[in-house]
Amino acid sequence: MDTAFAERRRRDLIVACVLAAIAATVPLFVKDVYVQNIMVLTLMWGALSQSWNILSGYCGQISLGHALYFGLGAYTTALLFTKFGVLPWFGMLGGGVISALIAMALGYPCFRLRGHYFVIATIVIAEIGLLLFHNWDWAGAAMGIEIPARGDSWLKFQFPRSKLPYFYFALALACVAWFVTWWLEDSKWGYWWRAVKDNPEAAESLGVDVFNSKMGAAAVSAFLVAIGGSFYAQFVYFIDPESVMGFQFSLLMALPAVLGGIGTLWGPMLGAVILIPLTELTRSYVGGSGRGVDLIVYGGLIIAISLARPQGLIGLFSFKGLAGLFAPKRKEAVR
């Protein structure tokens, strides 16, 4: 392994541990429930975007249908708990496994598509799933499912009176998603995914199993996203097709990674830290008129940031990115 690369990976792991420890102490000083709610959502969407980034950022298979896996995780947990009394922890695991299997089943035909055809296919499949749940009476159809609150309990993962347990679970989920990405980045699969992203034909000529590498990325990504969906169901106590499978959820997974730096280790979390509080604050303070002012402000800021840093905000925190702003341009030698 290259010495500089190994040193960077160790530094990333140390920084992640320090940031996680600092984040764990924040609720001790922040008592406002509204702010705690924003922190929970920020960590959750950061984990979801990190999971989306595995398939779309590292492997280069841009998906705008991950809301399907988010919804499958939410519905699996909610249905097992309300219909059969199965604890949410088993529902999370079941939802993750089901989503991973479905992701591979859908990937079998879809990974034969390239570029915008693949993107359109993911959107269509997610919309089909949304329509199916809209008309599935046993799963509540359009009326949705209400999860009964039965008091504070880690066993049933319900805390109606406090946001703190949800915060720490969301923090743990974000740490797991980050660590899985960090570990995979230097694995055989990580190298395969980056090769597939850059040039599938060249990668295949060098012995990379392109199709199976895509399938593996899809399974890991879908599993983690489904865990996030299961958590969300327990967090809000009510789900319906639009609230967990709407197209906006797929966009909310992609935007933090794209804004922070797609295909990077820190980009999704950085993007989530900026976008999610921005989303909630604009909705709270300028979204009450019903005129969509919050969406205008939110969209305008995203466009401005994207134009200023098209390669992602993570470039601002790299030495080369900062140095490049002030380094004098080299003149080409004249022959």
C-alpha positions in Angstrom: 0.0 0.0 0.0 1.2 3.5 -0.8 2.6 5.1 2.4 0.7 8.4 1.9 -2.5 6.6 1.2 -2.1 4.5 4.4 -1.3 7.6 6.4 -4.4 9.4 5.1 -6.6 6.4 6.0 -5.3 6.3 9.6 -5.8 10.1 9.8 -9.4 9.8 8.5 -10.2 7.1 11.1 -8.7 9.1 14.0 -10.6 12.2 12.9 -13.9 10.2 12.6 -13.5 8.9 16.1 -12.8 12.3 17.5 -15.8 13.8 15.7 -18.1 11.0 16.8 -17.0 11.5 20.4 -17.6 15.3 20.2 -21.0 14.6 18.6 -22.0 12.3 21.4 -21.5 15.1 23.9 -23.6 17.7 22.1 -27.0 16.6 23.5 -25.6 17.2 27.0 -25.5 21.0 26.2 -28.3 21.3 23.6 -31.7 20.8 25.4 -34.0 22.3 22.8 -36.2 19.5 21.4 -36.4 21.2 18.0 -32.7 21.4 17.6 -32.3 17.8 18.8 -34.8 16.8 16.1 -32.7 18.5 13.4 -29.6 16.7 14.7 -31.3 13.4 14.5 -32.4 14.0 10.9 -29.0 15.3 10.0 -27.3 12.2 11.2 -29.9 9.9 9.6 -29.7 11.6 6.2 -25.9 11.6 6.4 -25.9 7.9 6.9 -28.4 7.4 4.1 -26.4 9.6 1.7 -23.2 7.7 2.7 -25.0 4.4 1.9 -26.2 5.8 -1.5 -22.7 7.0 -2.2 -21.4 3.4 -2.1 -23.3 2.4 -5.2 -23.6 5.8 -7.0 -20.4 7.5 -5.9 -17.8 4.7 -5.8 -19.3 2.4 -8.3 -20.7 5.1 -10.6 -24.2 3.6 -10.9 -26.3 6.7 -10.3 -29.6 5.6 -8.7 -32.6 7.8 -8.1 -34.7 5.0 -6.8 -33.3 4.3 -3.4 -36.5 5.5 -1.8 -37.7 2.0 -2.6 -35.3 0.4 -0.2 -35.9 3.1 2.4 -39.6 2.3 2.2 -39.1 -1.4 2.3 -37.1 -1.1 5.5 -39.8 1.1 7.1 -42.7 -1.1 6.0 -40.9 -4.4 7.0 -40.4 -3.1 10.6 -43.8 -1.5 10.9 -45.7 -4.5 9.5 -43.8 -7.1 11.6 -44.3 -5.0 14.8 -48.0 -4.1 14.3 -49.2 -7.4 12.7 -47.1 -10.0 14.5 -45.5 -8.2 17.5 -41.9 -8.8 16.2 -39.4 -6.5 17.8 -38.2 -3.6 15.6 -34.6 -4.9 15.9 -35.5 -8.0 14.0 -37.6 -5.9 11.6 -34.5 -3.8 10.8 -32.4 -6.8 10.1 -35.3 -8.4 8.0 -35.8 -5.2 6.1 -32.1 -4.9 5.3 -31.9 -8.5 4.0 -35.1 -8.1 2.0 -33.9 -4.8 0.4 -30.5 -6.3 -0.4 -32.1 -9.3 -2.1 -34.5 -7.1 -4.1 -31.6 -4.8 -5.0 -29.7 -7.7 -6.5 -32.9 -9.1 -8.2 -33.5 -5.7 -9.8 -29.9 -5.2 -10.6 -29.8 -8.4 -12.7 -31.6 -6.7 -15.6 -30.9 -3.0 -14.8 -27.1 -3.3 -14.6 -27.1 -4.1 -18.3 -28.2 -0.6 -18.9 -25.8 2.3 -19.1 -25.9 6.0 -18.3 -29.2 7.8 -18.3 -31.1 4.6 -19.2 -30.0 3.1 -15.8 -31.1 6.3 -14.0 -34.5 6.3 -15.6 -34.9 2.6 -14.8 -34.3 3.2 -11.1 -36.9 6.0 -11.0 -39.5 3.8 -12.8 -38.9 0.8 -10.5 -39.2 3.0 -7.3 -42.5 4.6 -8.7 -43.9 1.1 -9.3 -43.1 0.1 -5.8 -44.8 3.3 -4.6 -48.0 2.4 -6.6 -48.0 -1.2 -5.3 -47.9 -0.1 -1.7 -50.6 2.5 -2.4 -52.9 -0.3 -3.4 -51.8 -3.0 -0.9 -54.7 -3.2 1.6 -52.9 -5.5 4.0 -50.1 -2.9 4.3 -52.5 -0.1 5.0 -52.7 1.1 1.3 -52.8 4.9 1.0 -54.0 5.2 4.7 -50.6 4.0 6.0 -49.7 2.3 9.2 -49.7 3.8 12.7 -47.2 2.3 15.1 -48.7 2.2 18.6 -46.6 3.9 21.3 -46.2 1.8 24.4 -43.8 3.8 26.6 -40.1 4.2 26.7 -38.3 1.0 25.9 -35.0 0.0 24.2 -36.5 -3.4 23.6 -39.3 -2.0 21.5 -37.2 0.9 20.4 -39.8 3.5 21.4 -39.2 6.8 23.2 -42.2 9.1 23.0 -40.8 11.4 25.7 -37.2 12.0 24.5 -35.2 12.5 21.4 -31.9 11.5 22.9 -32.1 7.7 22.3 -33.0 8.4 18.7 -30.0 10.8 18.4 -27.6 8.2 19.7 -28.9 5.5 17.4 -28.7 7.8 14.4 -25.2 8.7 15.4 -24.3 5.0 15.6 -25.9 4.4 12.2 -23.9 7.3 10.7 -20.7 5.9 12.2 -21.5 2.4 10.9 -22.2 3.7 7.4 -19.0 5.8 7.4 -16.9 2.9 8.8 -18.2 0.4 6.2 -17.4 2.9 3.5 -13.9 3.5 5.0 -13.3 -0.2 5.2 -14.5 -0.9 1.6 -12.5 1.9 0.2 -9.3 0.0 0.6 -10.8 -3.5 -0.1 -10.8 -5.4 -3.3 -14.3 -4.4 -3.9 -13.5 -0.7 -3.4 -10.8 -0.9 -6.1 -13.1 -2.8 -8.4 -15.9 -0.2 -7.9 -13.6 2.7 -8.8 -12.3 0.9 -11.8 -15.9 0.2 -13.0 -16.8 3.8 -12.4 -13.9 5.1 -14.5 -13.9 2.6 -17.4 -16.0 -0.6 -17.3 -14.5 -2.0 -20.4 -10.9 -1.4 -19.3 -11.7 -2.9 -15.9 -13.2 -6.0 -17.4 -10.2 -6.5 -19.6 -8.0 -6.4 -16.5 -10.0 -9.2 -14.8 -12.5 -7.2 -12.8 -15.9 -8.9 -12.5 -17.9 -5.8 -13.5 -21.4 -7.3 -13.1 -20.9 -8.9 -9.7 -19.1 -5.8 -8.4 -22.2 -3.7 -9.2 -24.4 -6.3 -7.6 -22.3 -6.2 -4.4 -22.4 -2.5 -4.2 -26.2 -2.5 -4.7 -26.7 -5.0 -1.9 -24.5 -3.2 0.6 -26.1 0.2 -0.3 -29.7 -1.1 -0.1 -29.1 -3.0 3.2 -27.9 0.2 4.9 -30.6 2.4 3.4 -33.3 -0.1 4.6 -31.9 0.1 8.2 -32.3 3.9 7.9 -35.9 3.4 6.8 -36.6 1.1 9.7 -35.2 3.7 12.1 -37.4 6.4 10.5 -40.5 4.4 11.0 -39.8 4.0 14.7 -38.9 7.7 14.9 -42.1 9.1 13.5 -44.6 6.3 14.6 -46.6 6.6 11.3 -45.8 5.8 7.7 -47.6 5.7 4.4 -46.3 5.2 0.9 -45.7 8.9 0.2 -44.0 9.5 3.5 -41.3 6.8 3.0 -41.3 6.0 -0.8 -41.8 9.4 -2.4 -39.3 10.5 -5.1 -38.1 13.3 -2.8 -36.5 10.7 -0.5 -34.3 9.5 -3.3 -33.2 13.1 -4.0 -32.5 13.8 -0.4 -30.2 10.8 -0.3 -28.3 12.0 -3.4 -28.1 15.7 -2.7 -25.8 15.7 0.3 -23.3 13.4 -1.5 -23.4 15.5 -4.7 -23.0 18.7 -2.8 -20.3 17.5 -0.4 -18.4 15.5 -2.9 -19.7 12.4 -4.7 -17.4 9.3 -4.5 -15.6 10.7 -1.5 -15.4 9.5 2.1 -16.4 12.7 3.9 -18.6 14.3 1.2 -22.0 12.8 2.2 -21.7 13.7 5.8 -20.4 17.2 5.0 -23.3 17.8 2.6 -25.8 16.5 5.2 -24.5 18.8 7.9 -25.2 21.7 5.6 -28.3 20.7 3.7 -30.5 19.1 6.3 -30.4 22.0 8.9 -30.9 24.3 5.9 -33.9 22.4 4.8 -35.5 22.3 8.3 -34.8 26.0 9.1 -36.0 27.4 5.8 -39.2 25.3 6.2 -39.7 26.5 9.7 -39.0 30.2 9.3 -40.0 31.0 5.7 -42.2 28.1 4.7 -45.3 29.0 6.6 -46.8 31.3 4.0 -47.6 28.4 1.7 -46.0 30.2 -1.3 -42.9 28.0 -1.5 -40.6 30.7 -0.3 -38.6 28.1 1.7 -38.1 26.0 -1.4 -36.9 29.0 -3.4 -34.4 30.0 -0.8 -33.3 26.4 -0.4 -32.9 25.8 -4.1 -31.1 29.1 -4.7 -28.5 28.3 -2.0 -28.0 24.8 -3.4 -27.4 26.2 -6.9 -25.0 28.9 -5.6 -23.0 26.3 -3.7 -22.9 23.9 -6.6 -21.7 26.6 -9.0 -19.0 27.8 -6.6 -17.7 24.2 -5.9 -18.8 21.9 -8.7 -16.5 19.2 -7.5 -18.0 19.2 -4.0 -17.5 21.2 -0.8 -15.0 18.6 0.4 -12.4 20.2 -1.9 -12.4 23.2 0.5 -11.0 21.0 3.3 -8.2 19.4 1.3 -4.8 20.9 1.3 -4.6 20.7 -2.5 -8.0 22.3 -2.8 -7.0 25.3 -0.7 -3.5 25.6 -2.1 -4.9 25.7 -5.6 -6.8 28.9 -4.9 -3.6 30.8 -4.2 -0.9 29.0 -6.2 0.3 31.0 -9.1 -0.5 29.6 -12.5 2.4 27.9 -14.3 3.3 29.2 -17.7 3.7 26.7 -20.4 7.2 26.5 -21.9 7.5 28.0 -25.4 9.4 25.9 -27.8 
